[in-house]
Amino acid sequence: MRLYDSRMMTDLPETPDDAPDSIYDGPSKSHVKREMLALVDLGKELVELSPERLKQLPLSERLYEAIRLAQRTTAREGLRRQVHFVGKLMRDAPADQIRAQLDTWKNGSREQTQAMHRLEALRDRLIKDDAAFTVLLQKYPQADIQHLRTLIREGRKEAAANENLRPGQDPLRKHYRALFQALKTLQDPDTAP
C-alpha cells in the first residue's frame, strides 16, 4: 500500500479555476488562416484599382508601392507572389476602412442613392408640371432660370417624341439627362464643371 505525501496533494489544483493558464484562448489556426486569405483577397481588389483610387485610400507608402508593382507585373507566378506580399502588408493596414471605401465605390452610399432618386423624381415632376418649376425657383433663387426652362421645354419635346417611337428605336434622352445634371449641379455647386 502506497501512502501519499500531503505535499503532493497540495500541488494539484483543487478546482478548474485554480488550474494554471495552460489553455490557449487565442484564435484558432483556421481563423488566422481565414483572416489572412481575406487580406489577400482584399489585396487582389486593390491591385485592380486605378492609381487615382489607390491614392484616396489610407495606404502606407510601402503598401502603395507593392500594389503598383503588382499592377506592372505580367508574369503569372510573379503576380501571384506579389499579391501575396500585398496581402502580408495588409496586416498593418486599416482593412476595415479600406473595405468600407471599396464598398462605397462599388455600391454607392445609401444617402447618395436616395439623393439620386430624389433628383430623378424632381426631374420627372418638372417635365410634367409647371408648378414644380415655381417651387424649384423658390428654393433656389440663384438658379439660371432661362437655362432650366430651355432644358425642361426640350425634355418635354423628347418625351413627346419618345411616345411615338417605332419598336427597336432608341428613345431620345439628351435633354432629359442634361436636366438631371443641371439639377444635380444646382443642389451641389461643387459638382459644377
NORFENMO-V328412 format. One record per backbone hydrogen bond with DSSP energy under -0.5 kcal/mol. CO is the residue of the C=O (numbers start at 0). NH is the residue of the N-H. E is the energy in kcal/mol with one decimal. If there is no record, write none. Layout:
co:CO nh:NH e:E
co:CO nh:NH e:E
This chain:
co:4 nh:7 e:-0.6
co:4 nh:8 e:-1.2
co:5 nh:9 e:-1.4
co:6 nh:10 e:-0.9
co:7 nh:11 e:-0.6
co:8 nh:11 e:-0.5
co:14 nh:17 e:-1.1
co:15 nh:18 e:-0.9
co:19 nh:21 e:-2.5
co:27 nh:31 e:-2.3
co:28 nh:32 e:-2.5
co:29 nh:33 e:-2.4
co:30 nh:34 e:-2.2
co:31 nh:35 e:-2.3
co:32 nh:36 e:-2.6
co:33 nh:37 e:-2.1
co:34 nh:38 e:-1.9
co:35 nh:39 e:-2.1
co:36 nh:40 e:-2.4
co:37 nh:41 e:-2.2
co:38 nh:42 e:-2.3
co:39 nh:43 e:-2.1
co:40 nh:44 e:-1.9
co:41 nh:45 e:-2.1
co:42 nh:46 e:-2.0
co:43 nh:47 e:-1.1
co:45 nh:48 e:-1.3
co:49 nh:53 e:-2.2
co:50 nh:54 e:-1.9
co:51 nh:55 e:-0.6
co:52 nh:55 e:-1.0
co:53 nh:56 e:-1.5
co:56 nh:58 e:-2.1
co:57 nh:93 e:-0.6
co:59 nh:63 e:-2.7
co:60 nh:64 e:-2.4
co:61 nh:65 e:-2.0
co:62 nh:66 e:-2.3
co:63 nh:67 e:-2.4
co:64 nh:68 e:-2.3
co:65 nh:69 e:-2.0
co:66 nh:70 e:-2.1
co:67 nh:71 e:-1.3
co:68 nh:72 e:-1.1
co:74 nh:78 e:-2.6
co:75 nh:79 e:-2.3
co:76 nh:80 e:-2.4
co:77 nh:81 e:-2.4
co:78 nh:82 e:-2.6
co:79 nh:83 e:-1.9
co:80 nh:84 e:-2.0
co:81 nh:85 e:-2.3
co:82 nh:86 e:-2.4
co:83 nh:87 e:-2.0
co:84 nh:88 e:-2.4
co:85 nh:89 e:-1.5
co:87 nh:90 e:-1.3
co:88 nh:91 e:-1.3
co:89 nh:92 e:-1.0
co:92 nh:94 e:-2.0
co:93 nh:97 e:-2.0
co:94 nh:98 e:-2.8
co:95 nh:99 e:-2.2
co:96 nh:100 e:-2.2
co:97 nh:101 e:-2.5
co:98 nh:102 e:-2.5
co:99 nh:103 e:-2.1
co:100 nh:104 e:-2.3
co:101 nh:105 e:-2.4
co:102 nh:106 e:-3.0
co:103 nh:107 e:-2.1
co:108 nh:112 e:-2.2
co:109 nh:113 e:-2.3
co:110 nh:114 e:-2.4
co:111 nh:115 e:-2.3
co:112 nh:116 e:-2.1
co:113 nh:117 e:-2.2
co:114 nh:118 e:-2.2
co:115 nh:119 e:-2.4
co:116 nh:120 e:-2.3
co:117 nh:121 e:-2.4
co:118 nh:122 e:-2.5
co:119 nh:123 e:-2.2
co:120 nh:124 e:-2.3
co:121 nh:125 e:-2.5
co:122 nh:126 e:-1.9
co:123 nh:127 e:-1.5
co:124 nh:128 e:-3.0
co:128 nh:132 e:-0.6
co:129 nh:132 e:-0.6
co:129 nh:133 e:-1.3
co:130 nh:134 e:-1.9
co:131 nh:135 e:-2.2
co:132 nh:136 e:-2.3
co:133 nh:137 e:-1.7
co:134 nh:138 e:-1.8
co:135 nh:139 e:-2.5
co:139 nh:142 e:-1.7
co:142 nh:144 e:-1.3
co:143 nh:147 e:-2.3
co:144 nh:148 e:-2.8
co:145 nh:149 e:-2.3
co:146 nh:150 e:-2.3
co:147 nh:151 e:-2.6
co:148 nh:152 e:-2.8
co:149 nh:153 e:-2.6
co:150 nh:154 e:-2.3
co:151 nh:155 e:-2.3
co:152 nh:156 e:-1.9
co:153 nh:157 e:-2.3
co:154 nh:158 e:-2.3
co:155 nh:159 e:-2.3
co:156 nh:160 e:-2.4
co:157 nh:161 e:-2.4
co:158 nh:162 e:-1.0
co:159 nh:163 e:-0.6
co:160 nh:163 e:-0.8
co:161 nh:164 e:-1.0
co:165 nh:168 e:-2.0
co:172 nh:176 e:-2.7
co:173 nh:177 e:-2.1
co:174 nh:178 e:-2.5
co:175 nh:179 e:-1.5
co:176 nh:180 e:-2.4
co:177 nh:181 e:-2.2
co:178 nh:182 e:-2.3
co:179 nh:183 e:-2.4
co:180 nh:184 e:-2.5
co:181 nh:185 e:-2.0
co:182 nh:186 e:-2.2
co:183 nh:187 e:-2.1
co:187 nh:190 e:-2.2
co:188 nh:191 e:-1.4
